[in-house]
Amino acid sequence: MPRLPRSISRLLIHLRLLWRAAPLHALICLALATLHAVAAVAAMISSGRLIGALAEVVGGSGDPAAVWGWLTATAAALVAGPLLAAISGGVEEVTGARYLSAYQDLLLDTATAPYSITGIRSPAGAQTLEQAAGVLQHWLFLRGVGGLWGVISSRLSGIGALVIVAGWHWWIAVILLVGWLILSRTTARWRSVLMDDAGAIPLRHRAAYLYRAVSDRASAKEVRLFGLAEWFVDAFVALRRQIMVGVAADRRRTVRGTVGSLILLLLLNAGAFGVLIFDVGGGKVTVASLVTLVQAMLALSVFGRQEDDETSLDRTATELSRLVDLRTSLGLPFPARAQATLRSPSSPPEPKPARIEIRGLTFGYPGRDSPVLEELELIIEPGECVAVVGPNGAGKSTLLGLLCGLWPAAAGTIRIDGRDPATDPVARSRIAPIFQQFLRLPLSAAENLLAGNRWQSGTDWARAAAQAGADTVIKELPDGPGTVLSAEFAGGTNLSGGQWQRIALARALTAIEAGAGLLALDEPTAALDVRAEVALFESVLDHRRRCSTLLITHRLSSVRHADRIAVLGTPPGASGARVIESGSHRDLIRLGGSYARMFELQAARFRGEL
């Protein structure tokens, strides 16, 4: 089956979302657009008849009553147009609001529905999502939501004008229509360069980042202290110039066809109006017909001109099409299902320590020649505390992402209580992780803790806060647990890195309270002092009866009391990391291998030997 032209397929996608968002309002808008076109055509005909009746009265052969009749009809048609437009504007506002709501739902579903984050973490996926969110602030996209009705109205009025011209000379109607369609096609090709410009999207993405970086609150200190403002601005200007040079070249290449079609159209219209003048001189066209035909011939321009409604509609359809293409690549349907198939389990899991079994795990990121992890073997028994250590780039954080089911493994298996976290939401709900870049919600302290319990009520977050040492942080807040943890909001406050780390740990422990069976911590003490670090690990070890623990860290002093330490590294002949040593702290020191060397190197810093 032949593929539809890109512009048609985009428009069909736009219509599908519009129909899903507001079917009744869309039908009303369509009816009003049709009536508006009928009023425009009626105005052409009645105004011509009015001028003809006036000419007859002046010539002494006309009926004054006919003048008043056609004057009334012309006035009614001219008043009906703006009146229908005003009514349509109100309905279009409601239709547009529902369309934008459906678009935002589609955007949120695209960002959250995929069980894996592989697609949306890729450069192309991330850029598409950012672009899809950004266009909600662009006037051209917003106008295009309702631009369809203006396009329909103008096209229908053009069809009426075409019928009028065809009633005079059908071949002139065909010639003028072809001329305007040629112009429309060449202009659409030129406009497609403006809208698509896919090759420039990565550059636009980086330019947008530079713009945000120089004006963002988070980078304000470094911008001032290191004098980065000029550097950011120069880099932004250079990128924008590079983008526009490429776009301008494409525009120049496609504008030649537009100029040629304009010249052709000018000649065709000149010939058509020449024929009209000849017929008028020969008495074949009356004054009434002349007025109507001139308006109709000029009205045929709707088949060729690219107005704001059409340009904005094309922008809206283009952006929606990009989002739908991303959904297709992620295996998501369009329109979105009412509910995703993979969600958190409806009932909390049984609160008991989890058993983790990793067999032959191999994984590599797209674009890398060698895997990060290769044939990795690791088992964590229920209630066991296992620490994973190793050099930078050994795949420790990657292991946590795989354990959470955020990426699918290339080979091997991961099982949590016999379930695969990459496909089973019950297995994922058994994990309470703290990532290196954990979530810092600008919500109340209590809501930050309950987020670890997926917003379920009835969980004892206060107990988890006390165990994590976050209770002292909460007590010092102006409104206690109700304080918003962001100074950007009235009554809110900012926390230090160490305070946020306690909040994050309390959130994970709140999830343990709700039934998670594995506490997984990735560099949990990076922002804590030595005493706080000791207290944290004592708290973690106290949870052995309630959950298993996976500890990922560079600070080897933190893992001495773990039940077992697994050292990641790449042995000779291997492409990716695997467990090269495993045992207690004492066993690994006695072994004198990689762990012992790393521990001795870190200990030497505190003894002042380095």
Buried (B, 14 or more C-beta within 10 A) or exposed (E): EEEEEBBEBBBEBBEBBBBBBBEEBBEBBBEBBBBBBBBBBBBBBBBBBBBBBBBBBEEEEBEEEBBEBBBEBBBEBBEBBEEBBEBBEEBBEBBBBBBBEBBEBBBEBBBEBBBBBBBBBBEBBEBBBBBBBBBEEBEBBBBBBBBBBBBBBBBBBBBBBBEBBBEBBEEBBEBBBBBBBBBBBBBBBBBBBBBBBEEBBEBBBBBBBBBEBBEEEEBEEEBEEEEBEEEBEEBBEEBBEEBEEBBEEBBEEBBEBBEEBBEBBEEBBEBBBEBBEEBBEEEEBBBBBBBBBBBBBEBBBBBBEBBEBBBBBBBBBBBBBBBBBBBEEBEBEBBBEEEEEEEEBEEBBEEBBBBBBBBEBBBBEEEEEEBBBBBBBBBBBBBBBBBBBBBEEBBBBBBBBBBBBBBBBBEBEBBBBEBBBBEBBBBBBBBBBBBEEBEBBEBBBBBBBBBBBBEBEEBEBBBBBBBBBBBEBBEEBEEEBEBBBBEEEEEBBEBEEBBBBBBBBBBBBBBBBBBBBBBBBBBBBBBBEEEBBBBBBEBBEEBBEBBBBBBBBBBBBBBBBBBBBBBBBBEEEBBBBBBBBBBBBEEBBEEEBBBBEBBBEBEEEEEEEE
